[in-house]
Amino acid sequence: MDRFLVPEWFDRWPESFQTTLVRNFSDDCPILLRSKVVYWGPKPFRVLDCWLSDNSFKELVHQCWTSHQQSGWGGYVLKEKLKQRMKIWNKEQFGDTFKKVKKIEFELNKLEEDTIQRQLSFQEDMKRKQLQEALWVAAQAHESLLRQKARSRWIKEGDCNSRYFHLMISANCRNNSLKGIMIDGT
């Protein structure tokens, strides 16, 4: 307990400070040490589930694996070969999944608005189908990312299974369900 009372501590970590707490049953006052800056080490490298369905990701992994030799145990070798290039690939090629979904939705809505008064040409119909497919893929990637982030947040913060949580899940199920489809009046 008395190790942080050494003056060298404040030379090494000048952002830290100590306070004494209220004395209860003991004859000593507890001492609380706080530091504003906490460095927990390097940020862990994680592979996102949504990357696995992307073809360019598979090509990147293959390129990284065959690019150079790294010494060490298997997990370390894999991490070092992939880490930097994956971060760059995620930022430049895979991109923000939410922005990708919104961009495709905008293009699809613009195409629909432009062809509201007339029949779609063959090229426009093909473009619409491609946009719908791209929207489906981008939406699945975004949902996968959100699911993975939510899981990690629940692990850290805990899920108390509150009434509010269950009401929100039930409301989402009701909003996302289809009651039926009407085709030609039936």
C-alpha contacts under 8 A as a table, 3 or more apart, distances in Angstrom:
res1	aa1	res2	aa2	distance
1	M	4	F	7.01
2	D	5	L	5.35
2	D	6	V	7.43
3	R	6	V	5.92
4	F	7	P	7.91
4	F	9	W	5.97
4	F	33	L	7.90
5	L	9	W	7.19
6	V	9	W	5.78
6	V	10	F	7.95
7	P	10	F	5.76
7	P	11	D	6.88
8	E	11	D	4.97
8	E	12	R	6.25
9	W	12	R	5.29
9	W	13	W	6.02
9	W	14	P	7.87
10	F	13	W	4.98
10	F	14	P	4.83
10	F	15	E	7.75
10	F	16	S	6.80
10	F	17	F	7.95
11	D	14	P	5.71
13	W	16	S	5.83
13	W	35	S	7.91
14	P	17	F	7.92
15	E	35	S	5.76
15	E	36	K	5.92
15	E	37	V	6.77
16	S	33	L	7.02
16	S	34	R	5.42
16	S	35	S	3.96
16	S	36	K	6.36
16	S	37	V	7.94
17	F	33	L	5.86
17	F	34	R	5.47
17	F	35	S	6.40
18	Q	31	I	6.72
18	Q	32	L	5.48
18	Q	33	L	4.38
18	Q	34	R	6.16
19	T	31	I	5.77
19	T	32	L	5.26
19	T	33	L	6.62
20	T	29	C	6.16
20	T	30	P	5.78
20	T	31	I	4.47
20	T	32	L	6.02
21	L	29	C	6.03
21	L	30	P	5.30
21	L	31	I	6.03
21	L	32	L	6.88
22	V	29	C	6.24
22	V	30	P	7.14
23	R	26	S	6.46
23	R	27	D	7.10
23	R	28	D	6.48
23	R	29	C	4.74
23	R	30	P	6.83
24	N	27	D	7.92
24	N	29	C	7.92
26	S	29	C	7.35
35	S	38	V	6.68
45	F	79	K	7.80
45	F	83	K	6.78
47	V	51	W	7.35
48	L	51	W	5.61
48	L	52	L	7.53
48	L	145	L	6.83
48	L	148	Q	7.54
49	D	52	L	5.67
49	D	53	S	7.88
49	D	144	S	6.58
49	D	145	L	6.94
49	D	148	Q	7.40
50	C	53	S	6.03
50	C	54	D	7.40
50	C	140	Q	7.84
50	C	141	A	4.84
50	C	142	H	7.51
50	C	144	S	5.66
50	C	145	L	6.14
51	W	54	D	5.41
51	W	57	F	6.23
51	W	94	F	7.91
51	W	141	A	7.76
52	L	55	N	7.88
52	L	57	F	6.70
52	L	58	K	7.29
53	S	57	F	7.88
54	D	57	F	5.38
54	D	58	K	6.95
55	N	58	K	5.28
55	N	59	E	6.55
56	S	59	E	5.03
56	S	60	L	6.10
57	F	60	L	4.99
57	F	61	V	6.20
58	K	61	V	5.20
58	K	62	H	6.29
59	E	62	H	5.11
59	E	63	Q	6.19
60	L	63	Q	5.06
60	L	64	C	6.05
60	L	86	M	7.90
61	V	64	C	5.11
61	V	65	W	6.01
61	V	82	L	6.99
62	H	65	W	5.19
62	H	66	T	6.31
63	Q	66	T	5.40
63	Q	67	S	5.83
64	C	67	S	5.14
64	C	68	H	7.54
64	C	81	K	5.83
64	C	82	L	6.08
64	C	85	R	7.72
65	W	68	H	7.24
65	W	78	L	7.69
65	W	81	K	6.51
65	W	82	L	7.70
66	T	69	Q	7.94
68	H	81	K	7.81
70	Q	77	V	5.73
70	Q	80	E	7.75
70	Q	81	K	7.45
71	S	77	V	6.52
72	G	76	Y	6.27
72	G	77	V	5.90
73	W	76	Y	5.59
73	W	77	V	6.17
74	G	77	V	5.14
74	G	78	L	6.16
75	G	78	L	5.23
75	G	79	K	6.18
76	Y	79	K	5.12
76	Y	80	E	6.09
77	V	80	E	5.30
77	V	81	K	6.10
78	L	81	K	5.27
78	L	82	L	6.24
79	K	82	L	5.37
79	K	83	K	5.61
80	E	83	K	5.53
80	E	84	Q	7.65
81	K	84	Q	7.70
81	K	85	R	7.93
82	L	85	R	5.77
82	L	86	M	5.76
83	K	86	M	5.38
83	K	87	K	6.47
84	Q	87	K	5.34
84	Q	88	I	6.49
85	R	88	I	5.17
85	R	89	W	6.00
86	M	89	W	4.94
86	M	90	N	5.90
87	K	90	N	5.17
87	K	91	K	6.31
88	I	91	K	5.27
88	I	92	E	6.02
89	W	92	E	5.27
89	W	93	Q	5.31
89	W	94	F	6.48
90	N	93	Q	5.83
90	N	94	F	4.82
90	N	95	G	5.73
91	K	94	F	6.36
91	K	95	G	5.10
91	K	96	D	7.61
92	E	95	G	5.94
94	F	97	T	7.72
95	G	100	K	7.43
96	D	99	K	5.45
96	D	100	K	6.20
97	T	100	K	4.98
97	T	101	V	6.23
97	T	138	A	6.45
97	T	139	A	7.64
97	T	141	A	6.75
97	T	142	H	5.12
98	F	101	V	5.22
98	F	102	K	6.28
98	F	142	H	6.27
99	K	102	K	5.09
99	K	103	K	6.01
100	K	103	K	5.17
100	K	104	I	6.28
100	K	138	A	6.61
101	V	104	I	5.32
101	V	105	E	6.11
101	V	135	L	6.08
101	V	138	A	5.64
101	V	139	A	6.02
101	V	142	H	7.85
102	K	105	E	5.04
102	K	106	F	6.08
103	K	106	F	5.09
103	K	107	E	6.32
104	I	107	E	5.09
104	I	108	L	6.08
104	I	131	L	6.50
104	I	134	A	7.32
104	I	135	L	5.90
105	E	108	L	5.09
105	E	109	N	6.04
105	E	135	L	6.93
106	F	109	N	5.18
106	F	110	K	6.05
107	E	110	K	5.07
107	E	111	L	6.20
107	E	131	L	7.71
108	L	111	L	5.17
108	L	112	E	6.25
108	L	128	R	6.58
108	L	131	L	6.30
108	L	132	Q	7.44
109	N	112	E	4.98
109	N	113	E	6.08
110	K	113	E	5.07
110	K	114	D	6.11
111	L	114	D	5.17
111	L	115	T	6.32
111	L	124	E	7.82
111	L	128	R	7.38
112	E	115	T	5.32
112	E	116	I	6.03
113	E	116	I	5.28
114	D	117	Q	7.71
115	T	118	R	5.31
115	T	119	Q	6.57
115	T	120	L	6.26
116	I	119	Q	7.77
120	L	123	Q	7.99
120	L	124	E	5.72
120	L	125	D	5.80
121	S	124	E	5.12
121	S	125	D	6.07
122	F	125	D	5.10
122	F	126	M	6.20
123	Q	126	M	5.08
123	Q	127	K	6.07
124	E	127	K	4.94
124	E	128	R	6.05
125	D	128	R	5.06
125	D	129	K	6.25
126	M	129	K	5.13
126	M	130	Q	6.18
127	K	130	Q	5.03
127	K	131	L	6.06
128	R	131	L	5.01
128	R	132	Q	6.06
129	K	132	Q	5.06
129	K	133	E	6.15
130	Q	133	E	5.11
130	Q	134	A	6.04
131	L	134	A	4.96
131	L	135	L	5.92
132	Q	135	L	4.98
132	Q	136	W	6.16
133	E	136	W	5.09
133	E	137	V	6.31
134	A	137	V	5.14
134	A	138	A	6.03
135	L	138	A	5.09
135	L	139	A	5.89
136	W	139	A	5.19
136	W	140	Q	6.15
137	V	140	Q	5.19
137	V	141	A	6.24
138	A	141	A	5.07
138	A	142	H	6.15
139	A	142	H	5.04
139	A	143	E	6.09
140	Q	143	E	5.10
140	Q	144	S	6.05
141	A	144	S	5.08
141	A	145	L	6.18
142	H	145	L	5.09
142	H	146	L	6.21
143	E	146	L	5.05
143	E	147	R	6.00
144	S	147	R	5.05
144	S	148	Q	6.14
145	L	148	Q	5.16
145	L	149	K	6.15
146	L	149	K	5.08
146	L	150	A	5.93
147	R	150	A	5.11
147	R	151	R	6.14
148	Q	151	R	5.17
148	Q	152	S	6.41
149	K	152	S	5.23
149	K	153	R	6.16
150	A	153	R	4.99
150	A	154	W	6.01
151	R	154	W	5.11
151	R	155	I	6.17
152	S	155	I	5.04
152	S	156	K	6.27
153	R	156	K	5.10
153	R	157	E	5.84
153	R	158	G	7.50
154	W	157	E	5.20
154	W	158	G	4.69
154	W	159	D	5.55
155	I	158	G	5.38
155	I	159	D	7.70
159	D	162	S	7.93
161	N	165	F	6.15
161	N	166	H	6.96
162	S	165	F	5.19
162	S	166	H	6.56
163	R	166	H	5.22
163	R	167	L	6.12
164	Y	167	L	5.05
164	Y	168	M	6.15
165	F	168	M	5.23
165	F	169	I	6.34
166	H	169	I	5.08
166	H	170	S	6.11
167	L	170	S	5.10
167	L	171	A	6.07
168	M	171	A	5.07
168	M	172	N	6.16
169	I	172	N	5.12
169	I	173	C	6.25
170	S	173	C	5.09
170	S	174	R	6.25
171	A	174	R	5.09
171	A	175	N	6.13
172	N	175	N	5.09
172	N	176	N	6.04
173	C	176	N	5.23
173	C	177	S	6.14
174	R	177	S	5.47
178	L	181	I	7.73
182	M	185	G	5.97
182	M	186	T	5.42
183	I	186	T	5.44
